[in-house]
C-alpha cells in the first residue's frame, strides 16, 4: 500500500506543477461543459423551442430558461477564471477552484472524482506553499 501511495505523492515542485496543470485543463473542459449546458438550457427550455425541428418546448417559461442559462454561464466564467488563476499560481485561483471542486463533489459520478481530486491537490501543503505570495520562484507548468 505504501509503495502505491508513494507514486502519487506531491513531494517535488514538478509533481505539484503537473497536478495543477491537469486540474487547469480539467476546469477548462468543465467550463466548456457548463457553456454547452447554458446554450442547451436557453435553446431547449425557451418558450419558443425549436419549431423548425418539430420540437415543442418544455413547460418552463422564458424567464426560467434565461435564469438557468445565466447560472450555467456564470459557472463557465468562474471555471475559466479559476483555471487561469491556477496557471498563474494565484491564491484566488486556488480558492475559486477549491469552491468549484466542493460543489462538483455532489455531481455524481464524474464530478465527484474531479471534485475529490481538486480538493486533494489544492489542500496539499506543497500546493499551498507554491500558491502563497511569499514564493518568488514558482514551478513551471507542463507543456
HELIX and SHEET records of a PDB file:
HELIX    1   1 UNK A    2  UNK A    6  1                                   5    
HELIX    2   2 UNK A   13  UNK A   45  1                                  33    
HELIX    3   3 UNK A   51  UNK A   53  5                                   3    
HELIX    4   4 UNK A   62  UNK A   87  1                                  26    
HELIX    5   5 UNK A   91  UNK A  104  1                                  14    
HELIX    6   6 UNK A  110  UNK A  122  1                                  13    
HELIX    7   7 UNK A  125  UNK A  131  1                                   7    
END                                                                             
